[in-house]
Amino acid sequence: MFGQKPCQSEADCAIICAQAPSCVKFGFLAAHRLCRLSHMTHALSPGRSWVDPVRASRIQSLCPLVTAGGRRFCVFQRRVDSTVAFDQPWRMYEIGFGNQQNWWIGLQLLHQFTQPSGKQLRVEVSLLNGESHHFEYSGFLVANSSSGYVMTYGRLLDELSSSANDSLAAHRDMKFSTRDRDNDLLADASCSEADGLAGWWYSDCYRCNPNGILGDGAAANGSEEAVGEEAGVAMWFAASESQPLVSVRLLLQV
């Protein structure tokens, strides 16, 4: 069973499909600004899943939906191990990269997904010492490419967070930076080059660095106590200023 809805982009179409419980695949008809949805029917075999291999949703492939606290989220960044390198150049951070276990969905889609007024951001981190923490922010918004993908947000939702400390505050209203595109506040150095060659909204340099070197890889080269001080290690200071991250998910409520 098919249906059509007006929309402006493939990213919008992906979100429309994600929000429709029976939608199993979609196609964006650019010439007509229409989102063509394929809905599950009673004839569909149990457990069967339709995914169009050519126009597969970035939400369904690199940004799968999960449920937390009864709400649906799109996972736009996920890291569970060091098998995917996050020391990528600007272009890769712009279009996205990764595999089925570790990924970054891309700044282009982040911009589209968060328009026009922002989405609720959820951050989930696990530390080398076994602790887990989460943080939520209102109005997370990524601007367009001509702005350098400036990131802003409303506020830390401390009632939905493990701590009232806001590690993202130092990065608010910053342009995105990578090893080959330095947009941070340092005049004579690059935060990306100093901090694991990662991409992030660096300022001078960070209070959070989720795309840095994961603690599982850093721990192999030294003691647990030394890992947190190693340059470029993935961190979220509101969770710990000494314990590196061994896994992290960044999610947008849909």
Backbone as numpy.savetxt, mean C-alpha at the origin, in Angstrom:
# Nx Ny Nz CAx CAy CAz Cx Cy Cz
-24.16 -13.48 -15.87 -25.00 -12.29 -15.87 -24.12 -11.05 -15.87
-24.43 -10.10 -16.74 -23.60 -8.91 -16.89 -24.39 -7.66 -16.52
-23.64 -6.62 -16.16 -24.24 -5.32 -15.88 -23.24 -4.24 -16.22
-23.71 -3.02 -16.38 -22.84 -1.90 -16.72 -23.14 -0.71 -15.81
-22.06 -0.01 -15.44 -22.20 1.20 -14.64 -21.25 2.26 -15.18
-21.63 3.52 -15.13 -20.71 4.58 -15.58 -19.53 4.72 -14.64
-18.35 4.96 -15.19 -17.16 5.21 -14.38 -16.13 5.94 -15.24
-15.07 6.44 -14.60 -14.10 7.27 -15.29 -12.78 6.58 -15.60
-12.49 5.45 -14.95 -11.19 4.81 -15.15 -11.27 3.34 -14.81
-10.21 2.60 -15.18 -10.16 1.17 -14.84 -10.07 0.97 -13.34
-9.37 1.88 -12.65 -9.27 1.78 -11.19 -10.65 1.95 -10.55
-11.44 2.92 -11.06 -12.80 3.10 -10.55 -13.63 1.84 -10.78
-13.45 1.24 -11.95 -14.19 0.03 -12.29 -13.81 -1.11 -11.34
-12.52 -1.21 -11.01 -12.07 -2.24 -10.07 -12.73 -2.07 -8.72
-12.85 -0.83 -8.26 -13.46 -0.57 -6.97 -14.96 -0.89 -7.01
-15.63 -0.53 -8.11 -17.06 -0.85 -8.25 -17.27 -2.36 -8.16
-16.40 -3.12 -8.84 -16.50 -4.58 -8.79 -16.23 -5.09 -7.38
-15.21 -4.51 -6.72 -14.85 -4.95 -5.37 -15.99 -4.71 -4.38
-16.76 -3.66 -4.60 -17.84 -3.31 -3.68 -19.14 -4.06 -3.97
-19.19 -4.76 -5.09 -20.37 -5.54 -5.44 -20.13 -6.99 -5.04
-20.84 -7.51 -4.04 -20.56 -8.85 -3.51 -20.57 -9.96 -4.55
-21.39 -9.83 -5.61 -21.51 -10.91 -6.60 -20.60 -10.73 -7.81
-19.84 -9.62 -7.87 -18.99 -9.36 -9.04 -17.77 -10.29 -9.03
-17.53 -10.95 -10.16 -16.39 -11.86 -10.24 -15.33 -11.41 -11.25
-15.67 -10.50 -12.17 -14.68 -9.89 -13.04 -15.28 -8.63 -13.67
-14.42 -7.82 -14.28 -14.90 -6.57 -14.85 -14.11 -6.22 -16.09
-14.61 -5.28 -16.86 -13.89 -4.71 -17.99 -14.24 -3.25 -18.11
-13.24 -2.39 -18.30 -13.47 -0.96 -18.44 -13.57 -0.61 -19.92
-14.70 -0.06 -20.34 -14.92 0.35 -21.73 -14.59 1.83 -21.83
-13.32 2.13 -22.14 -12.84 3.50 -22.08 -13.59 4.44 -23.02
-13.92 3.96 -24.21 -14.58 4.82 -25.19 -15.95 5.29 -24.72
-16.59 4.47 -23.88 -17.94 4.78 -23.42 -17.97 5.17 -21.94
-16.80 5.13 -21.27 -16.72 5.42 -19.84 -17.72 4.56 -19.06
-17.66 3.24 -19.35 -18.55 2.29 -18.70 -17.75 1.17 -18.06
-18.24 0.69 -16.94 -17.66 -0.46 -16.26 -18.59 -1.65 -16.50
-18.08 -2.67 -17.17 -18.87 -3.87 -17.47 -18.56 -4.92 -16.41
-19.57 -5.31 -15.68 -19.41 -6.24 -14.56 -19.98 -7.61 -14.90
-19.25 -8.64 -14.51 -19.75 -10.01 -14.64 -20.11 -10.49 -13.25
-21.38 -10.86 -13.06 -21.87 -11.27 -11.75 -22.02 -12.78 -11.65
-21.80 -13.28 -10.45 -21.98 -14.69 -10.16 -23.47 -15.05 -10.28
-23.75 -16.21 -10.83 -25.13 -16.70 -10.91 -25.25 -17.98 -10.11
-26.49 -18.43 -9.93 -26.71 -19.67 -9.17 -26.13 -20.87 -9.89
-25.90 -20.74 -11.21 -25.35 -21.86 -11.98 -23.85 -22.01 -11.81
-23.23 -21.02 -11.19 -21.78 -21.07 -11.01 -21.41 -22.16 -10.03
-20.46 -23.00 -10.39 -20.05 -24.10 -9.54 -19.43 -23.57 -8.25
-19.68 -24.24 -7.11 -19.10 -23.81 -5.84 -17.58 -23.73 -5.92
-17.04 -22.65 -5.43 -15.59 -22.50 -5.40 -14.98 -21.99 -6.68
-15.79 -21.88 -7.75 -15.25 -21.42 -9.03 -15.04 -19.91 -9.00
-13.97 -19.46 -9.60 -13.68 -18.02 -9.63 -13.32 -17.60 -11.04
-13.97 -16.58 -11.55 -13.65 -16.05 -12.88 -12.76 -14.83 -12.74
-11.62 -14.85 -13.37 -10.75 -13.68 -13.41 -10.27 -13.53 -14.84
-10.56 -12.42 -15.44 -10.15 -12.15 -16.82 -8.63 -11.99 -16.86
-7.88 -12.87 -17.56 -6.42 -12.79 -17.54 -5.87 -11.56 -18.24
-6.64 -10.94 -19.14 -6.16 -9.77 -19.86 -6.46 -8.49 -19.11
-7.70 -8.35 -18.61 -8.12 -7.13 -17.93 -8.33 -7.40 -16.45
-7.53 -8.29 -15.90 -7.70 -8.66 -14.48 -7.57 -7.45 -13.59
-8.43 -7.35 -12.61 -8.43 -6.22 -11.69 -7.15 -6.17 -10.89
-6.52 -4.97 -10.83 -5.37 -4.83 -9.95 -5.80 -5.01 -8.51
-7.06 -4.71 -8.20 -7.55 -4.96 -6.85 -7.59 -6.45 -6.58
-8.02 -7.25 -7.56 -8.17 -8.69 -7.35 -6.84 -9.42 -7.44
-5.87 -8.90 -8.18 -4.61 -9.61 -8.35 -3.52 -9.09 -7.42
-3.21 -7.79 -7.49 -2.16 -7.23 -6.65 -2.70 -6.50 -5.44
-3.99 -6.27 -5.39 -4.59 -5.58 -4.25 -5.82 -6.35 -3.79
-5.65 -7.56 -3.28 -6.80 -8.37 -2.90 -7.54 -7.76 -1.72
-8.78 -8.15 -1.60 -9.63 -7.65 -0.52 -9.55 -8.57 0.68
-9.49 -7.97 1.86 -9.51 -8.70 3.11 -10.53 -8.03 4.02
-10.90 -8.72 5.08 -11.84 -8.17 6.06 -11.15 -8.01 7.40
-11.35 -6.86 8.02 -10.81 -6.59 9.36 -11.86 -5.80 10.13
-12.26 -6.32 11.28 -13.26 -5.63 12.08 -14.58 -5.44 11.38
-14.94 -6.40 10.52 -16.18 -6.30 9.79 -16.16 -5.34 8.62
-14.98 -4.81 8.27 -14.84 -3.87 7.16 -13.97 -4.48 6.07
-14.18 -4.03 4.84 -13.41 -4.55 3.71 -12.28 -3.58 3.37
-11.11 -4.14 3.15 -9.93 -3.35 2.82 -9.25 -3.92 1.59
-8.64 -3.04 0.82 -7.77 -3.40 -0.29 -6.33 -3.31 0.21
-5.55 -4.37 0.04 -4.16 -4.39 0.50 -3.26 -3.84 -0.61
-2.81 -2.59 -0.47 -2.01 -2.01 -1.56 -0.52 -2.23 -1.38
-0.10 -2.64 -0.19 1.29 -3.04 0.02 1.30 -4.20 0.99
2.09 -5.23 0.68 2.20 -6.39 1.57 3.61 -6.94 1.50
4.17 -7.21 2.67 5.51 -7.80 2.74 5.53 -8.85 3.84
5.85 -10.06 3.47 5.94 -11.14 4.45 7.33 -11.75 4.50
8.17 -11.46 3.50 9.55 -11.92 3.49 10.34 -11.05 2.52
11.60 -11.38 2.33 12.49 -10.53 1.52 12.69 -11.05 0.10
11.76 -11.87 -0.39 11.94 -12.45 -1.72 11.70 -11.45 -2.85
11.00 -10.35 -2.58 10.80 -9.30 -3.57 11.59 -8.07 -3.14
12.45 -7.57 -4.02 13.26 -6.39 -3.71 12.40 -5.14 -3.76
12.49 -4.32 -2.72 11.78 -3.05 -2.68 12.71 -1.87 -2.92
13.95 -2.14 -3.31 14.87 -1.06 -3.69 14.69 -0.76 -5.18
13.49 -0.33 -5.52 13.09 -0.16 -6.92 13.19 1.31 -7.35
13.34 1.57 -8.64 13.38 2.94 -9.15 11.98 3.56 -9.20
11.95 4.84 -9.51 10.71 5.61 -9.55 9.63 4.95 -10.41
10.00 4.54 -11.61 9.01 4.00 -12.54 8.31 2.77 -11.97
9.05 1.92 -11.27 8.44 0.72 -10.71 7.51 1.07 -9.56
7.91 2.03 -8.73 7.00 2.46 -7.67 5.77 3.13 -8.24
5.90 3.68 -9.43 4.77 4.35 -10.06 3.76 3.34 -10.60
4.22 2.29 -11.27 3.31 1.34 -11.92 3.03 0.11 -11.07
3.86 -0.16 -10.06 3.65 -1.30 -9.19 4.55 -2.48 -9.53
4.78 -3.34 -8.54 5.64 -4.51 -8.73 5.32 -5.53 -7.64
5.84 -6.75 -7.80 5.69 -7.77 -6.77 5.21 -9.09 -7.32
4.84 -9.98 -6.39 4.28 -11.28 -6.74 3.06 -11.54 -5.86
2.64 -12.79 -5.72 1.43 -13.08 -4.97 1.62 -12.96 -3.46
2.84 -12.85 -3.00 3.10 -12.76 -1.56 3.53 -11.37 -1.11
4.28 -10.68 -1.94 4.83 -9.37 -1.59 4.59 -8.41 -2.75
4.04 -7.24 -2.47 3.76 -6.33 -3.59 3.60 -4.88 -3.13
3.73 -4.00 -4.13 3.39 -2.58 -4.04 2.52 -2.30 -5.25
1.30 -1.82 -5.04 0.35 -1.74 -6.15 0.65 -0.62 -7.13
1.39 0.40 -6.71 1.76 1.47 -7.63 1.10 2.80 -7.29
1.86 3.88 -7.46 1.38 5.22 -7.13 0.25 5.68 -8.05
0.29 5.25 -9.30 -0.78 5.65 -10.22 -2.14 5.17 -9.73
-2.21 3.91 -9.32 -3.47 3.38 -8.82 -3.80 3.92 -7.44
-2.78 4.14 -6.61 -3.04 4.73 -5.30 -3.71 6.10 -5.45
-3.21 6.87 -6.40 -3.83 8.17 -6.65 -5.30 8.00 -7.03
-5.57 7.10 -7.96 -6.95 6.92 -8.42 -7.85 6.35 -7.33
-7.33 5.38 -6.56 -8.14 4.75 -5.52 -8.53 5.73 -4.42
-7.66 6.70 -4.13 -7.90 7.59 -2.99 -8.65 8.86 -3.35
-8.95 9.05 -4.64 -9.71 10.23 -5.05 -11.21 10.04 -4.76
-11.98 11.11 -4.54 -11.51 12.50 -4.52 -11.17 13.03 -3.13
-11.65 12.32 -2.09 -11.53 12.89 -0.74 -10.77 12.01 0.24
-10.09 10.98 -0.27 -9.28 10.13 0.59 -10.01 8.88 1.08
-9.23 7.91 1.51 -9.74 6.66 2.06 -9.16 6.45 3.46
-9.81 5.60 4.22 -9.27 5.25 5.53 -8.11 4.28 5.34
-6.96 4.62 5.91 -5.75 3.81 5.82 -5.60 2.97 7.08
-5.24 1.71 6.90 -4.93 0.83 8.02 -3.51 0.29 7.82
-2.71 0.34 8.85 -1.34 -0.15 8.83 -1.24 -1.31 9.82
-0.74 -2.45 9.37 -0.54 -3.60 10.24 0.92 -4.02 10.18
1.59 -4.08 11.33 3.00 -4.42 11.35 3.27 -5.52 12.38
4.24 -6.37 12.07 4.74 -7.37 13.00 6.23 -7.12 13.19
6.68 -7.17 14.45 8.06 -6.85 14.79 8.90 -8.10 14.97
10.21 -7.91 14.96 11.14 -9.03 15.12 10.95 -9.74 16.45
10.52 -9.02 17.48 10.33 -9.63 18.80 8.99 -10.34 18.95
8.20 -10.40 17.88 6.94 -11.12 17.91 5.71 -10.27 18.15
5.88 -9.01 18.49 4.73 -8.14 18.73 4.05 -7.74 17.41
2.74 -7.50 17.50 1.98 -7.00 16.36 1.25 -5.72 16.76
1.17 -4.78 15.83 0.51 -3.50 16.09 -0.27 -3.08 14.86
-1.26 -2.21 15.07 -2.02 -1.67 13.94 -2.35 -0.21 14.21
-2.52 0.53 13.12 -2.80 1.97 13.19 -3.76 2.32 12.06
-4.68 3.24 12.32 -5.61 3.67 11.28 -5.63 5.19 11.17
-5.80 5.66 9.94 -5.77 7.09 9.63 -6.96 7.44 8.74
-7.53 8.60 8.96 -8.63 9.06 8.11 -8.10 9.85 6.92
-8.88 9.86 5.85 -8.62 10.75 4.72 -7.28 10.61 4.04
-6.75 9.38 3.94 -5.47 9.15 3.27 -5.64 9.43 1.78
-4.82 10.35 1.26 -5.00 10.83 -0.11 -3.65 10.98 -0.80
-3.53 10.46 -2.01 -2.31 10.58 -2.81 -2.64 11.41 -4.04
-1.92 12.50 -4.24 -2.16 13.41 -5.36 -1.61 12.81 -6.66
-1.70 13.56 -7.74 -1.34 13.03 -9.05 0.16 13.10 -9.33
0.56 12.60 -10.49 1.98 12.49 -10.82 2.65 13.85 -10.93
1.94 14.86 -11.43 2.56 16.18 -11.58 2.92 16.81 -10.25
2.27 16.38 -9.18 2.59 16.88 -7.83 3.73 16.10 -7.19
4.16 15.00 -7.84 5.12 14.11 -7.21 4.44 13.13 -6.28
3.12 12.92 -6.49 2.33 12.00 -5.66 2.37 12.40 -4.18
2.13 13.67 -3.93 2.09 14.17 -2.55 1.05 13.38 -1.75
1.43 13.01 -0.52 0.54 12.26 0.37 0.08 13.14 1.52
-1.19 13.06 1.83 -1.71 13.73 3.02 -2.78 12.85 3.64
-3.28 13.25 4.80 -4.33 12.49 5.48 -4.98 13.38 6.52
-6.08 12.90 7.10 -6.80 13.67 8.10 -6.13 13.61 9.46
-6.28 12.45 10.13 -5.67 12.31 11.46 -5.49 10.84 11.78
-4.63 10.59 12.77 -4.51 9.25 13.33 -5.77 8.96 14.14
-6.40 7.84 13.87 -7.59 7.42 14.61 -7.13 6.59 15.80
-6.76 7.30 16.89 -6.15 6.59 18.01 -7.10 5.59 18.66
-8.42 5.79 18.50 -9.38 4.84 19.05 -9.36 3.52 18.29
-8.78 3.50 17.10 -8.67 2.28 16.30 -7.22 1.83 16.14
-6.33 2.38 16.96 -4.90 2.13 16.81 -4.29 1.59 18.09
-3.15 0.92 17.94 -2.44 0.35 19.09 -1.81 1.42 19.97
-1.58 2.60 19.40 -0.90 3.68 20.12 -1.41 5.01 19.59
-1.31 6.04 20.43 -1.70 7.39 20.01 -0.53 8.12 19.36
0.63 7.47 19.28 1.79 8.07 18.61 1.61 7.98 17.10
1.85 9.09 16.42 1.61 9.16 14.97 2.93 9.19 14.20
3.33 8.04 13.69 4.58 7.96 12.93 4.46 8.54 11.54
3.25 8.70 11.05 3.07 9.21 9.69 3.11 10.73 9.62
3.01 11.39 10.78 2.91 12.86 10.80 4.11 13.53 10.13
5.30 12.97 10.31 6.51 13.57 9.72 6.51 13.48 8.20
5.63 12.67 7.65 5.61 12.43 6.20 4.43 13.11 5.50
3.57 13.72 6.28 2.39 14.39 5.72 2.81 15.50 4.75
2.12 15.59 3.62 2.34 16.63 2.60 3.70 16.53 1.91
4.32 15.35 1.97 5.59 15.14 1.29 5.36 14.50 -0.08
6.26 14.82 -1.02 6.30 14.12 -2.30 6.92 12.74 -2.09
6.64 11.84 -3.01 7.24 10.51 -2.95 8.68 10.59 -3.44
9.57 9.81 -2.83 10.98 9.76 -3.22 11.41 8.32 -3.47
12.33 8.16 -4.41 12.97 6.87 -4.66 14.47 7.11 -4.83
15.20 6.04 -5.07 16.65 6.16 -5.20 17.05 7.04 -6.38
16.18 7.13 -7.41 16.50 7.93 -8.59 15.61 9.17 -8.73
14.82 9.47 -7.70 13.96 10.67 -7.72 13.90 11.20 -6.29
14.80 12.14 -5.98 14.96 12.64 -4.61 14.06 13.85 -4.38
12.99 13.66 -3.61 12.05 14.75 -3.30 11.98 15.05 -1.81
12.95 14.57 -1.04 12.89 14.78 0.40 13.39 16.17 0.78
13.49 16.42 2.10 13.86 17.75 2.59 15.35 17.94 2.79
16.13 16.88 2.62 17.58 17.00 2.81 18.21 17.70 1.61
19.06 18.68 1.89 19.66 19.47 0.81 20.83 18.75 0.14
21.58 17.98 0.91 22.82 17.40 0.38 22.88 15.89 0.50
21.73 15.24 0.64 21.71 13.78 0.76 20.34 13.27 0.32
20.24 11.96 0.18 18.99 11.32 -0.23 18.56 10.33 0.83
17.36 10.50 1.36 16.84 9.56 2.35 16.74 8.16 1.76
16.31 8.06 0.51 16.17 6.75 -0.10 17.51 6.03 -0.17
18.55 6.74 -0.60 19.87 6.12 -0.68 20.38 5.71 0.69
20.03 6.47 1.71 20.50 6.16 3.06 19.67 5.08 3.73
18.44 4.90 3.28 17.50 4.05 4.01 16.99 2.88 3.19
17.92 2.09 2.68 17.57 0.85 2.02 17.18 0.98 0.57
17.42 2.17 -0.04 17.07 2.42 -1.44 15.58 2.24 -1.70
14.78 2.42 -0.66 13.35 2.21 -0.77 12.65 3.45 -1.31
11.38 3.29 -1.64 10.54 4.41 -2.01 9.58 4.72 -0.89
9.41 6.03 -0.59 8.48 6.43 0.48 8.33 7.94 0.45
7.40 8.44 1.25 7.20 9.88 1.36 8.17 10.44 2.40
9.45 10.39 2.08 10.48 10.79 3.03 10.46 12.30 3.27
10.81 12.66 4.50 10.96 14.08 4.83 12.43 14.32 5.11
12.83 14.09 6.42 14.25 14.35 6.72 14.91 13.34 7.69
14.71 12.07 7.78 14.24 11.21 6.73 12.92 10.51 7.10
12.86 9.75 8.23 11.61 9.04 8.45 11.32 8.76 9.91
10.03 8.58 10.17 9.51 8.00 11.41 8.83 6.66 11.10
8.70 6.39 9.82 8.24 5.07 9.38 8.87 4.81 8.01
9.18 3.55 7.76 9.90 3.18 6.54 9.51 1.76 6.14
8.24 1.52 5.83 7.76 0.15 5.61 8.31 -0.53 4.37
8.91 0.24 3.46 9.49 -0.36 2.26 10.99 -0.56 2.37
11.53 -0.34 3.57 12.96 -0.56 3.80 13.31 -2.04 3.91
14.49 -2.32 4.43 14.98 -3.71 4.54 14.24 -4.42 5.66
13.55 -5.51 5.35 12.80 -6.24 6.36 13.71 -6.83 7.41
13.20 -6.95 8.62 13.98 -7.47 9.73 14.43 -8.90 9.55
13.71 -9.69 8.73 14.14 -11.08 8.54 15.46 -11.14 7.80
15.64 -10.22 6.83 16.90 -10.18 6.10 18.00 -9.54 6.90
17.69 -8.45 7.62 18.69 -7.76 8.42 19.16 -8.61 9.58
18.24 -9.38 10.17 18.59 -10.18 11.34 19.62 -11.25 11.02
19.64 -11.67 9.77 20.60 -12.71 9.38 22.03 -12.20 9.44
22.18 -10.86 9.46 23.52 -10.27 9.43 23.99 -9.72 10.77
23.19 -9.90 11.80 23.60 -9.36 13.09 22.64 -9.73 14.18
22.92 -9.29 15.41 22.07 -9.59 16.54 20.78 -8.81 16.46
19.77 -9.25 17.20 18.48 -8.57 17.22 18.63 -7.14 17.71
19.50 -6.92 18.69 19.68 -5.59 19.26 20.26 -4.62 18.24
21.08 -5.13 17.33 21.74 -4.25 16.36 20.86 -3.94 15.16
19.87 -4.79 14.93 19.08 -4.67 13.71 18.36 -3.34 13.64
17.75 -2.91 14.77 16.96 -1.70 14.78 17.76 -0.46 14.47
19.08 -0.52 14.63 19.93 0.63 14.38 20.54 0.60 12.98
20.32 -0.47 12.25 20.91 -0.59 10.92 20.21 0.35 9.94
20.99 1.08 9.17 20.43 2.04 8.22 19.54 1.34 7.21
18.36 1.89 6.98 17.50 1.39 5.94 16.56 0.28 6.33
16.58 -0.14 7.60 15.70 -1.22 8.03 14.25 -0.73 8.07
13.32 -1.60 7.70 11.90 -1.27 7.74 11.46 -1.06 9.19
10.85 0.09 9.45 10.45 0.46 10.81 9.09 1.15 10.80
8.45 1.14 11.96 7.28 1.99 12.23 7.42 2.42 13.68
7.93 3.64 13.89 8.38 4.05 15.22 7.29 4.04 16.28
6.03 4.23 15.91 4.95 4.18 16.90 4.81 2.78 17.49
5.25 1.77 16.74 5.24 0.40 17.24 6.51 0.12 18.05
7.65 0.58 17.54 8.93 0.42 18.24 9.99 1.25 17.53
10.89 1.86 18.31 12.00 2.61 17.72 13.27 1.77 17.65
13.19 0.50 18.08 14.37 -0.36 18.04 14.11 -1.69 17.34
12.86 -2.11 17.27 12.53 -3.39 16.65 12.12 -3.20 15.19
12.79 -3.88 14.27 12.43 -3.76 12.85 11.17 -4.57 12.52
10.60 -4.26 11.39 9.44 -4.99 10.92 9.87 -6.28 10.23
9.14 -7.35 10.49 9.34 -8.60 9.75 8.20 -8.84 8.77
7.10 -8.14 8.96 6.01 -8.15 7.99 5.20 -6.87 8.14
4.53 -6.48 7.06 3.74 -5.25 7.07 2.68 -5.32 5.99
1.50 -4.76 6.29 0.45 -4.58 5.29 -0.07 -3.15 5.38
-0.27 -2.52 4.23 -0.90 -1.21 4.14 -2.21 -1.40 3.38
-3.30 -0.94 3.98 -4.63 -1.24 3.44 -5.48 0.02 3.32
-6.39 0.02 2.34 -7.35 1.09 2.16 -8.75 0.52 2.32
-9.57 1.17 3.13 -10.95 0.70 3.28 -11.74 1.00 2.01
-12.50 0.01 1.55 -13.28 0.17 0.32 -14.77 -0.01 0.61
